[in-house]
Amino acid sequence: MRSHEDPIAMRHSFMEVLEANATSSAELRHLRDHCLDPGKYYFHILHWLAFFPASHLWFVDGVKLQLQPVAEMNKLQQFLGVTFFNYSSLIAYVNNTLVVYIKNTVDAGC
């Protein structure tokens, strides 16, 4: 949360967040819960692992996909073993905005 400059995280040390308890402020307890909660994907992944081996799952880092969409799509294609498609002809950055070209139209701000 500090990397996002969250004001509550900036006022407390990591240990203070971890040790927050019932006597701590509500905002600090909320931050602790947010940091320690595995997220909803965790439970879905556990369910999927009951049916598929981990080697069949591919996880995409949303930040990397946003910053390097072509490279991330290339990794996904390699993982899937599909015919390579050159996304660099469809995806570009214009004035620091991700632009995806679809069927001769432009969808900016994806």
Backbone atoms as SQL, in Angstrom:
CREATE TABLE atoms (id INTEGER PRIMARY KEY, chain TEXT, resi INTEGER, resn TEXT, atom TEXT, x REAL, y REAL, z REAL);
INSERT INTO atoms VALUES
  (1, 'A', 1, 'MET', 'N', 0.817, -1.189, 0.000),
  (2, 'A', 1, 'MET', 'CA', 0.000, 0.000, 0.000),
  (3, 'A', 1, 'MET', 'C', 0.867, 1.261, 0.000),
  (4, 'A', 2, 'ARG', 'N', 2.069, 1.143, 0.552),
  (5, 'A', 2, 'ARG', 'CA', 2.963, 2.301, 0.523),
  (6, 'A', 2, 'ARG', 'C', 3.338, 2.650, -0.912),
  (7, 'A', 3, 'SER', 'N', 3.456, 1.628, -1.741),
  (8, 'A', 3, 'SER', 'CA', 3.813, 1.896, -3.138),
  (9, 'A', 3, 'SER', 'C', 2.730, 2.704, -3.839),
  (10, 'A', 4, 'HIS', 'N', 1.515, 2.637, -3.310),
  (11, 'A', 4, 'HIS', 'CA', 0.408, 3.427, -3.864),
  (12, 'A', 4, 'HIS', 'C', 0.227, 4.738, -3.093),
  (13, 'A', 5, 'GLU', 'N', 1.152, 4.975, -2.164),
  (14, 'A', 5, 'GLU', 'CA', 1.126, 6.167, -1.327),
  (15, 'A', 5, 'GLU', 'C', -0.198, 6.318, -0.574),
  (16, 'A', 6, 'ASP', 'N', -0.731, 5.186, -0.126),
  (17, 'A', 6, 'ASP', 'CA', -1.941, 5.200, 0.692),
  (18, 'A', 6, 'ASP', 'C', -1.637, 5.996, 1.960),
  (19, 'A', 7, 'PRO', 'N', -2.444, 7.019, 2.276),
  (20, 'A', 7, 'PRO', 'CA', -2.128, 7.884, 3.418),
  (21, 'A', 7, 'PRO', 'C', -2.078, 7.131, 4.747),
  (22, 'A', 8, 'ILE', 'N', -2.903, 6.133, 4.919),
  (23, 'A', 8, 'ILE', 'CA', -2.895, 5.364, 6.169),
  (24, 'A', 8, 'ILE', 'C', -1.617, 4.538, 6.251),
  (25, 'A', 9, 'ALA', 'N', -1.254, 3.894, 5.157),
  (26, 'A', 9, 'ALA', 'CA', -0.032, 3.088, 5.133),
  (27, 'A', 9, 'ALA', 'C', 1.200, 3.965, 5.349),
  (28, 'A', 10, 'MET', 'N', 1.157, 5.173, 4.849),
  (29, 'A', 10, 'MET', 'CA', 2.309, 6.068, 4.988),
  (30, 'A', 10, 'MET', 'C', 2.510, 6.517, 6.442),
  (31, 'A', 11, 'ARG', 'N', 1.437, 6.488, 7.244),
  (32, 'A', 11, 'ARG', 'CA', 1.528, 6.920, 8.654),
  (33, 'A', 11, 'ARG', 'C', 1.917, 5.789, 9.601),
  (34, 'A', 12, 'HIS', 'N', 1.941, 4.546, 9.087),
  (35, 'A', 12, 'HIS', 'CA', 2.203, 3.401, 9.970),
  (36, 'A', 12, 'HIS', 'C', 3.290, 2.510, 9.388),
  (37, 'A', 13, 'SER', 'N', 4.014, 1.862, 10.279),
  (38, 'A', 13, 'SER', 'CA', 5.030, 0.906, 9.838),
  (39, 'A', 13, 'SER', 'C', 4.333, -0.397, 9.439),
  (40, 'A', 14, 'PHE', 'N', 5.070, -1.234, 8.745),
  (41, 'A', 14, 'PHE', 'CA', 4.534, -2.528, 8.342),
  (42, 'A', 14, 'PHE', 'C', 4.125, -3.343, 9.564),
  (43, 'A', 15, 'MET', 'N', 4.946, -3.312, 10.614),
  (44, 'A', 15, 'MET', 'CA', 4.628, -4.064, 11.834),
  (45, 'A', 15, 'MET', 'C', 3.374, -3.518, 12.506),
  (46, 'A', 16, 'GLU', 'N', 3.175, -2.212, 12.487),
  (47, 'A', 16, 'GLU', 'CA', 1.963, -1.630, 13.064),
  (48, 'A', 16, 'GLU', 'C', 0.727, -2.124, 12.314),
  (49, 'A', 17, 'VAL', 'N', 0.842, -2.236, 11.014),
  (50, 'A', 17, 'VAL', 'CA', -0.286, -2.737, 10.222),
  (51, 'A', 17, 'VAL', 'C', -0.553, -4.194, 10.577),
  (52, 'A', 18, 'LEU', 'N', 0.497, -5.004, 10.621),
  (53, 'A', 18, 'LEU', 'CA', 0.323, -6.424, 10.935),
  (54, 'A', 18, 'LEU', 'C', -0.233, -6.654, 12.337),
  (55, 'A', 19, 'GLU', 'N', 0.162, -5.815, 13.277),
  (56, 'A', 19, 'GLU', 'CA', -0.239, -6.002, 14.671),
  (57, 'A', 19, 'GLU', 'C', -1.531, -5.272, 15.032),
  (58, 'A', 20, 'ALA', 'N', -2.186, -4.665, 14.063),
  (59, 'A', 20, 'ALA', 'CA', -3.448, -3.960, 14.345),
  (60, 'A', 20, 'ALA', 'C', -4.448, -4.935, 14.959),
  (61, 'A', 21, 'ASN', 'N', -5.168, -4.456, 15.973),
  (62, 'A', 21, 'ASN', 'CA', -6.144, -5.312, 16.652),
  (63, 'A', 21, 'ASN', 'C', -7.417, -4.515, 16.941),
  (64, 'A', 22, 'ALA', 'N', -8.258, -5.050, 17.774),
  (65, 'A', 22, 'ALA', 'CA', -9.559, -4.427, 18.055),
  (66, 'A', 22, 'ALA', 'C', -9.426, -3.030, 18.648),
  (67, 'A', 23, 'THR', 'N', -8.304, -2.726, 19.290),
  (68, 'A', 23, 'THR', 'CA', -8.131, -1.402, 19.879),
  (69, 'A', 23, 'THR', 'C', -7.537, -0.393, 18.880),
  (70, 'A', 24, 'SER', 'N', -7.132, -0.872, 17.727),
  (71, 'A', 24, 'SER', 'CA', -6.575, 0.008, 16.689),
  (72, 'A', 24, 'SER', 'C', -7.701, 0.751, 15.987),
  (73, 'A', 25, 'SER', 'N', -7.340, 1.795, 15.276),
  (74, 'A', 25, 'SER', 'CA', -8.351, 2.556, 14.542),
  (75, 'A', 25, 'SER', 'C', -8.988, 1.675, 13.464),
  (76, 'A', 26, 'ALA', 'N', -10.207, 2.012, 13.114),
  (77, 'A', 26, 'ALA', 'CA', -10.928, 1.252, 12.086),
  (78, 'A', 26, 'ALA', 'C', -10.172, 1.285, 10.763),
  (79, 'A', 27, 'GLU', 'N', -9.589, 2.429, 10.425),
  (80, 'A', 27, 'GLU', 'CA', -8.878, 2.533, 9.150),
  (81, 'A', 27, 'GLU', 'C', -7.634, 1.652, 9.140),
  (82, 'A', 28, 'LEU', 'N', -6.941, 1.528, 10.276),
  (83, 'A', 28, 'LEU', 'CA', -5.766, 0.671, 10.354),
  (84, 'A', 28, 'LEU', 'C', -6.164, -0.805, 10.285),
  (85, 'A', 29, 'ARG', 'N', -7.242, -1.171, 10.959),
  (86, 'A', 29, 'ARG', 'CA', -7.736, -2.554, 10.877),
  (87, 'A', 29, 'ARG', 'C', -8.148, -2.895, 9.446),
  (88, 'A', 30, 'HIS', 'N', -8.784, -1.949, 8.758),
  (89, 'A', 30, 'HIS', 'CA', -9.188, -2.166, 7.365),
  (90, 'A', 30, 'HIS', 'C', -7.954, -2.380, 6.481),
  (91, 'A', 31, 'LEU', 'N', -6.916, -1.589, 6.695),
  (92, 'A', 31, 'LEU', 'CA', -5.686, -1.735, 5.928),
  (93, 'A', 31, 'LEU', 'C', -5.065, -3.102, 6.188),
  (94, 'A', 32, 'ARG', 'N', -5.027, -3.526, 7.447),
  (95, 'A', 32, 'ARG', 'CA', -4.485, -4.840, 7.789),
  (96, 'A', 32, 'ARG', 'C', -5.268, -5.935, 7.068),
  (97, 'A', 33, 'ASP', 'N', -6.582, -5.855, 7.122),
  (98, 'A', 33, 'ASP', 'CA', -7.413, -6.869, 6.472),
  (99, 'A', 33, 'ASP', 'C', -7.177, -6.889, 4.969),
  (100, 'A', 34, 'HIS', 'N', -7.039, -5.712, 4.390),
  (101, 'A', 34, 'HIS', 'CA', -6.811, -5.616, 2.947),
  (102, 'A', 34, 'HIS', 'C', -5.464, -6.237, 2.571),
  (103, 'A', 35, 'CYS', 'N', -4.448, -5.987, 3.376),
  (104, 'A', 35, 'CYS', 'CA', -3.113, -6.502, 3.083),
  (105, 'A', 35, 'CYS', 'C', -3.009, -8.009, 3.305),
  (106, 'A', 36, 'LEU', 'N', -3.729, -8.509, 4.286),
  (107, 'A', 36, 'LEU', 'CA', -3.612, -9.930, 4.632),
  (108, 'A', 36, 'LEU', 'C', -4.641, -10.815, 3.937),
  (109, 'A', 37, 'ASP', 'N', -5.683, -10.232, 3.418),
  (110, 'A', 37, 'ASP', 'CA', -6.715, -11.005, 2.729),
  (111, 'A', 37, 'ASP', 'C', -6.133, -11.557, 1.439),
  (112, 'A', 38, 'PRO', 'N', -6.250, -12.869, 1.213),
  (113, 'A', 38, 'PRO', 'CA', -5.669, -13.433, -0.004),
  (114, 'A', 38, 'PRO', 'C', -6.410, -13.020, -1.269),
  (115, 'A', 39, 'GLY', 'N', -7.544, -12.418, -1.129),
  (116, 'A', 39, 'GLY', 'CA', -8.300, -11.992, -2.302),
  (117, 'A', 39, 'GLY', 'C', -9.244, -13.082, -2.776),
  (118, 'A', 40, 'LYS', 'N', -10.195, -12.688, -3.568),
  (119, 'A', 40, 'LYS', 'CA', -11.200, -13.636, -4.051),
  (120, 'A', 40, 'LYS', 'C', -10.632, -14.620, -5.062),
  (121, 'A', 41, 'TYR', 'N', -9.608, -14.198, -5.815),
  (122, 'A', 41, 'TYR', 'CA', -9.009, -15.114, -6.781),
  (123, 'A', 41, 'TYR', 'C', -8.426, -16.343, -6.101),
  (124, 'A', 42, 'TYR', 'N', -7.917, -16.189, -4.909),
  (125, 'A', 42, 'TYR', 'CA', -7.318, -17.291, -4.170),
  (126, 'A', 42, 'TYR', 'C', -8.299, -18.466, -4.064),
  (127, 'A', 43, 'PHE', 'N', -9.527, -18.180, -3.722),
  (128, 'A', 43, 'PHE', 'CA', -10.510, -19.242, -3.543),
  (129, 'A', 43, 'PHE', 'C', -10.886, -19.880, -4.879),
  (130, 'A', 44, 'HIS', 'N', -10.950, -19.080, -5.933),
  (131, 'A', 44, 'HIS', 'CA', -11.225, -19.632, -7.259),
  (132, 'A', 44, 'HIS', 'C', -10.075, -20.517, -7.716),
  (133, 'A', 45, 'ILE', 'N', -8.856, -20.070, -7.458),
  (134, 'A', 45, 'ILE', 'CA', -7.688, -20.862, -7.861),
  (135, 'A', 45, 'ILE', 'C', -7.681, -22.203, -7.136),
  (136, 'A', 46, 'LEU', 'N', -7.980, -22.191, -5.850),
  (137, 'A', 46, 'LEU', 'CA', -8.048, -23.460, -5.111),
  (138, 'A', 46, 'LEU', 'C', -9.060, -24.409, -5.749),
  (139, 'A', 47, 'HIS', 'N', -10.193, -23.867, -6.140),
  (140, 'A', 47, 'HIS', 'CA', -11.224, -24.690, -6.784),
  (141, 'A', 47, 'HIS', 'C', -10.706, -25.242, -8.112),
  (142, 'A', 48, 'TRP', 'N', -10.097, -24.383, -8.937),
  (143, 'A', 48, 'TRP', 'CA', -9.585, -24.820, -10.238),
  (144, 'A', 48, 'TRP', 'C', -8.515, -25.900, -10.074),
  (145, 'A', 49, 'LEU', 'N', -7.694, -25.777, -9.019),
  (146, 'A', 49, 'LEU', 'CA', -6.629, -26.760, -8.801),
  (147, 'A', 49, 'LEU', 'C', -7.176, -28.130, -8.438),
  (148, 'A', 50, 'ALA', 'N', -8.426, -28.186, -8.026),
  (149, 'A', 50, 'ALA', 'CA', -9.046, -29.494, -7.769),
  (150, 'A', 50, 'ALA', 'C', -9.318, -30.224, -9.078),
  (151, 'A', 51, 'PHE', 'N', -9.361, -29.498, -10.190),
  (152, 'A', 51, 'PHE', 'CA', -9.693, -30.084, -11.487),
  (153, 'A', 51, 'PHE', 'C', -8.546, -30.039, -12.492),
  (154, 'A', 52, 'PHE', 'N', -7.645, -29.074, -12.334),
  (155, 'A', 52, 'PHE', 'CA', -6.557, -28.887, -13.296),
  (156, 'A', 52, 'PHE', 'C', -5.224, -28.810, -12.570),
  (157, 'A', 53, 'PRO', 'N', -4.169, -29.386, -13.157),
  (158, 'A', 53, 'PRO', 'CA', -2.849, -29.238, -12.530),
  (159, 'A', 53, 'PRO', 'C', -2.378, -27.785, -12.650),
  (160, 'A', 54, 'ALA', 'N', -1.552, -27.369, -11.716),
  (161, 'A', 54, 'ALA', 'CA', -1.055, -25.989, -11.707),
  (162, 'A', 54, 'ALA', 'C', -0.358, -25.632, -13.012),
  (163, 'A', 55, 'SER', 'N', 0.253, -26.609, -13.657),
  (164, 'A', 55, 'SER', 'CA', 0.962, -26.337, -14.917),
  (165, 'A', 55, 'SER', 'C', 0.016, -25.948, -16.046),
  (166, 'A', 56, 'HIS', 'N', -1.290, -26.136, -15.841),
  (167, 'A', 56, 'HIS', 'CA', -2.277, -25.760, -16.864),
  (168, 'A', 56, 'HIS', 'C', -2.870, -24.371, -16.623),
  (169, 'A', 57, 'LEU', 'N', -2.446, -23.724, -15.560),
  (170, 'A', 57, 'LEU', 'CA', -2.960, -22.387, -15.257),
  (171, 'A', 57, 'LEU', 'C', -1.926, -21.336, -15.637),
  (172, 'A', 58, 'TRP', 'N', -2.392, -20.228, -16.177),
  (173, 'A', 58, 'TRP', 'CA', -1.518, -19.111, -16.541),
  (174, 'A', 58, 'TRP', 'C', -2.019, -17.861, -15.833),
  (175, 'A', 59, 'PHE', 'N', -1.130, -17.180, -15.152),
  (176, 'A', 59, 'PHE', 'CA', -1.497, -15.977, -14.427),
  (177, 'A', 59, 'PHE', 'C', -0.890, -14.767, -15.118),
  (178, 'A', 60, 'VAL', 'N', -1.700, -13.759, -15.289),
  (179, 'A', 60, 'VAL', 'CA', -1.265, -12.536, -15.960),
  (180, 'A', 60, 'VAL', 'C', -1.181, -11.421, -14.929),
  (181, 'A', 61, 'ASP', 'N', -0.050, -10.765, -14.901),
  (182, 'A', 61, 'ASP', 'CA', 0.134, -9.597, -14.041),
  (183, 'A', 61, 'ASP', 'C', -0.514, -8.420, -14.757),
  (184, 'A', 62, 'GLY', 'N', -1.565, -7.867, -14.177),
  (185, 'A', 62, 'GLY', 'CA', -2.314, -6.789, -14.810),
  (186, 'A', 62, 'GLY', 'C', -1.474, -5.569, -15.119),
  (187, 'A', 63, 'VAL', 'N', -0.517, -5.254, -14.257),
  (188, 'A', 63, 'VAL', 'CA', 0.343, -4.099, -14.494),
  (189, 'A', 63, 'VAL', 'C', 1.240, -4.354, -15.696),
  (190, 'A', 64, 'LYS', 'N', 1.819, -5.559, -15.758),
  (191, 'A', 64, 'LYS', 'CA', 2.668, -5.892, -16.909),
  (192, 'A', 64, 'LYS', 'C', 1.855, -5.905, -18.198),
  (193, 'A', 65, 'LEU', 'N', 0.642, -6.417, -18.132),
  (194, 'A', 65, 'LEU', 'CA', -0.214, -6.444, -19.315),
  (195, 'A', 65, 'LEU', 'C', -0.507, -5.027, -19.791),
  (196, 'A', 66, 'GLN', 'N', -0.691, -4.125, -18.863),
  (197, 'A', 66, 'GLN', 'CA', -0.965, -2.730, -19.216),
  (198, 'A', 66, 'GLN', 'C', 0.277, -2.042, -19.763),
  (199, 'A', 67, 'LEU', 'N', 1.433, -2.306, -19.153),
  (200, 'A', 67, 'LEU', 'CA', 2.655, -1.613, -19.555),
  (201, 'A', 67, 'LEU', 'C', 3.345, -2.244, -20.758),
  (202, 'A', 68, 'GLN', 'N', 3.232, -3.567, -20.880),
  (203, 'A', 68, 'GLN', 'CA', 3.891, -4.288, -21.972),
  (204, 'A', 68, 'GLN', 'C', 2.920, -5.302, -22.581),
  (205, 'A', 69, 'PRO', 'N', 1.833, -4.836, -23.175),
  (206, 'A', 69, 'PRO', 'CA', 0.795, -5.756, -23.640),
  (207, 'A', 69, 'PRO', 'C', 1.271, -6.744, -24.701),
  (208, 'A', 70, 'VAL', 'N', 2.098, -6.314, -25.618),
  (209, 'A', 70, 'VAL', 'CA', 2.556, -7.211, -26.681),
  (210, 'A', 70, 'VAL', 'C', 3.401, -8.339, -26.094),
  (211, 'A', 71, 'ALA', 'N', 4.348, -8.000, -25.230),
  (212, 'A', 71, 'ALA', 'CA', 5.205, -9.018, -24.612),
  (213, 'A', 71, 'ALA', 'C', 4.386, -10.008, -23.793),
  (214, 'A', 72, 'GLU', 'N', 3.414, -9.507, -23.044),
  (215, 'A', 72, 'GLU', 'CA', 2.585, -10.394, -22.223),
  (216, 'A', 72, 'GLU', 'C', 1.704, -11.301, -23.094),
  (217, 'A', 73, 'MET', 'N', 1.177, -10.764, -24.167),
  (218, 'A', 73, 'MET', 'CA', 0.360, -11.591, -25.075),
  (219, 'A', 73, 'MET', 'C', 1.230, -12.642, -25.757),
  (220, 'A', 74, 'ASN', 'N', 2.478, -12.305, -26.056),
  (221, 'A', 74, 'ASN', 'CA', 3.389, -13.276, -26.650),
  (222, 'A', 74, 'ASN', 'C', 3.657, -14.427, -25.683),
  (223, 'A', 75, 'LYS', 'N', 3.833, -14.107, -24.398),
  (224, 'A', 75, 'LYS', 'CA', 4.039, -15.149, -23.382),
  (225, 'A', 75, 'LYS', 'C', 2.812, -16.051, -23.270),
  (226, 'A', 76, 'LEU', 'N', 1.636, -15.448, -23.310),
  (227, 'A', 76, 'LEU', 'CA', 0.405, -16.231, -23.227),
  (228, 'A', 76, 'LEU', 'C', 0.273, -17.171, -24.422),
  (229, 'A', 77, 'GLN', 'N', 0.556, -16.656, -25.616),
  (230, 'A', 77, 'GLN', 'CA', 0.479, -17.486, -26.818),
  (231, 'A', 77, 'GLN', 'C', 1.446, -18.667, -26.732),
  (232, 'A', 78, 'GLN', 'N', 2.652, -18.393, -26.233),
  (233, 'A', 78, 'GLN', 'CA', 3.641, -19.460, -26.092),
  (234, 'A', 78, 'GLN', 'C', 3.145, -20.515, -25.109),
  (235, 'A', 79, 'PHE', 'N', 2.590, -20.077, -23.991),
  (236, 'A', 79, 'PHE', 'CA', 2.060, -20.997, -22.988),
  (237, 'A', 79, 'PHE', 'C', 0.945, -21.870, -23.570),
  (238, 'A', 80, 'LEU', 'N', 0.059, -21.252, -24.344),
  (239, 'A', 80, 'LEU', 'CA', -1.073, -21.979, -24.917),
  (240, 'A', 80, 'LEU', 'C', -0.674, -22.858, -26.094),
  (241, 'A', 81, 'GLY', 'N', 0.472, -22.552, -26.690),
  (242, 'A', 81, 'GLY', 'CA', 0.916, -23.336, -27.839),
  (243, 'A', 81, 'GLY', 'C', 0.084, -23.067, -29.086),
  (244, 'A', 82, 'VAL', 'N', -0.436, -21.866, -29.205),
  (245, 'A', 82, 'VAL', 'CA', -1.260, -21.519, -30.359),
  (246, 'A', 82, 'VAL', 'C', -0.389, -20.884, -31.437),
  (247, 'A', 83, 'THR', 'N', -0.933, -20.765, -32.619),
  (248, 'A', 83, 'THR', 'CA', -0.227, -20.098, -33.703),
  (249, 'A', 83, 'THR', 'C', 0.046, -18.660, -33.302),
  (250, 'A', 84, 'PHE', 'N', 1.282, -18.233, -33.504),
  (251, 'A', 84, 'PHE', 'CA', 1.689, -16.894, -33.090),
  (252, 'A', 84, 'PHE', 'C', 0.930, -15.829, -33.869),
  (253, 'A', 85, 'PHE', 'N', 0.436, -14.837, -33.152),
  (254, 'A', 85, 'PHE', 'CA', -0.209, -13.681, -33.760),
  (255, 'A', 85, 'PHE', 'C', 0.571, -12.454, -33.330),
  (256, 'A', 86, 'ASN', 'N', 0.915, -11.582, -34.257),
  (257, 'A', 86, 'ASN', 'CA', 1.712, -10.404, -33.964),
  (258, 'A', 86, 'ASN', 'C', 0.822, -9.272, -33.459),
  (259, 'A', 87, 'TYR', 'N', 0.744, -9.139, -32.149),
  (260, 'A', 87, 'TYR', 'CA', -0.092, -8.100, -31.541),
  (261, 'A', 87, 'TYR', 'C', 0.487, -6.704, -31.712),
  (262, 'A', 88, 'SER', 'N', 1.762, -6.614, -32.034),
  (263, 'A', 88, 'SER', 'CA', 2.367, -5.287, -32.153),
  (264, 'A', 88, 'SER', 'C', 1.737, -4.473, -33.280),
  (265, 'A', 89, 'SER', 'N', 1.071, -5.145, -34.220),
  (266, 'A', 89, 'SER', 'CA', 0.394, -4.402, -35.286),
  (267, 'A', 89, 'SER', 'C', -0.976, -3.880, -34.842),
  (268, 'A', 90, 'LEU', 'N', -1.446, -4.327, -33.680),
  (269, 'A', 90, 'LEU', 'CA', -2.770, -3.922, -33.193),
  (270, 'A', 90, 'LEU', 'C', -2.746, -3.089, -31.922),
  (271, 'A', 91, 'ILE', 'N', -1.636, -3.129, -31.214),
  (272, 'A', 91, 'ILE', 'CA', -1.561, -2.474, -29.918),
  (273, 'A', 91, 'ILE', 'C', -0.432, -1.457, -29.952),
  (274, 'A', 92, 'ALA', 'N', -0.708, -0.271, -29.481),
  (275, 'A', 92, 'ALA', 'CA', 0.312, 0.772, -29.453),
  (276, 'A', 92, 'ALA', 'C', 0.016, 1.753, -28.338),
  (277, 'A', 93, 'TYR', 'N', 1.004, 2.548, -28.016),
  (278, 'A', 93, 'TYR', 'CA', 0.825, 3.650, -27.077),
  (279, 'A', 93, 'TYR', 'C', 0.884, 4.953, -27.860),
  (280, 'A', 94, 'VAL', 'N', -0.098, 5.789, -27.652),
  (281, 'A', 94, 'VAL', 'CA', -0.134, 7.106, -28.269),
  (282, 'A', 94, 'VAL', 'C', -0.290, 8.113, -27.136),
  (283, 'A', 95, 'ASN', 'N', 0.676, 8.989, -26.976),
  (284, 'A', 95, 'ASN', 'CA', 0.657, 9.968, -25.885),
  (285, 'A', 95, 'ASN', 'C', 0.453, 9.297, -24.531),
  (286, 'A', 96, 'ASN', 'N', 1.189, 8.212, -24.283),
  (287, 'A', 96, 'ASN', 'CA', 1.135, 7.452, -23.029),
  (288, 'A', 96, 'ASN', 'C', -0.219, 6.809, -22.759),
  (289, 'A', 97, 'THR', 'N', -1.042, 6.649, -23.780),
  (290, 'A', 97, 'THR', 'CA', -2.333, 5.977, -23.639),
  (291, 'A', 97, 'THR', 'C', -2.326, 4.718, -24.479),
  (292, 'A', 98, 'LEU', 'N', -2.708, 3.610, -23.867),
  (293, 'A', 98, 'LEU', 'CA', -2.780, 2.352, -24.600),
  (294, 'A', 98, 'LEU', 'C', -3.904, 2.439, -25.624),
  (295, 'A', 99, 'VAL', 'N', -3.590, 2.100, -26.863),
  (296, 'A', 99, 'VAL', 'CA', -4.574, 2.143, -27.940),
  (297, 'A', 99, 'VAL', 'C', -4.625, 0.761, -28.576),
  (298, 'A', 100, 'VAL', 'N', -5.829, 0.216, -28.714),
  (299, 'A', 100, 'VAL', 'CA', -6.026, -1.076, -29.348),
  (300, 'A', 100, 'VAL', 'C', -6.805, -0.848, -30.635),
  (301, 'A', 101, 'TYR', 'N', -6.242, -1.314, -31.737),
  (302, 'A', 101, 'TYR', 'CA', -6.899, -1.164, -33.025),
  (303, 'A', 101, 'TYR', 'C', -7.735, -2.413, -33.296),
  (304, 'A', 102, 'ILE', 'N', -9.030, -2.217, -33.533),
  (305, 'A', 102, 'ILE', 'CA', -9.931, -3.346, -33.778),
  (306, 'A', 102, 'ILE', 'C', -10.752, -3.055, -35.017),
  (307, 'A', 103, 'LYS', 'N', -10.629, -3.911, -36.029),
  (308, 'A', 103, 'LYS', 'CA', -11.447, -3.809, -37.248),
  (309, 'A', 103, 'LYS', 'C', -11.497, -2.390, -37.799),
  (310, 'A', 104, 'ASN', 'N', -10.356, -1.824, -38.039),
  (311, 'A', 104, 'ASN', 'CA', -10.233, -0.498, -38.614),
  (312, 'A', 104, 'ASN', 'C', -10.818, 0.617, -37.742),
  (313, 'A', 105, 'THR', 'N', -11.016, 0.344, -36.462),
  (314, 'A', 105, 'THR', 'CA', -11.462, 1.394, -35.537),
  (315, 'A', 105, 'THR', 'C', -10.429, 1.477, -34.419),
  (316, 'A', 106, 'VAL', 'N', -10.479, 2.521, -33.665),
  (317, 'A', 106, 'VAL', 'CA', -9.524, 2.708, -32.565),
  (318, 'A', 106, 'VAL', 'C', -10.306, 2.815, -31.268),
  (319, 'A', 107, 'ASP', 'N', -9.881, 2.024, -30.278),
  (320, 'A', 107, 'ASP', 'CA', -10.470, 2.100, -28.943),
  (321, 'A', 107, 'ASP', 'C', -9.369, 2.578, -28.006),
  (322, 'A', 108, 'ALA', 'N', -9.362, 3.847, -27.678),
  (323, 'A', 108, 'ALA', 'CA', -8.313, 4.413, -26.852),
  (324, 'A', 108, 'ALA', 'C', -8.666, 4.310, -25.376),
  (325, 'A', 109, 'GLY', 'N', -7.637, 4.240, -24.571),
  (326, 'A', 109, 'GLY', 'CA', -7.819, 4.255, -23.127),
  (327, 'A', 109, 'GLY', 'C', -8.193, 2.923, -22.539),
  (328, 'A', 110, 'CYS', 'N', -7.773, 1.850, -23.152),
  (329, 'A', 110, 'CYS', 'CA', -8.067, 0.521, -22.592),
  (330, 'A', 110, 'CYS', 'C', -7.315, 0.334, -21.304);
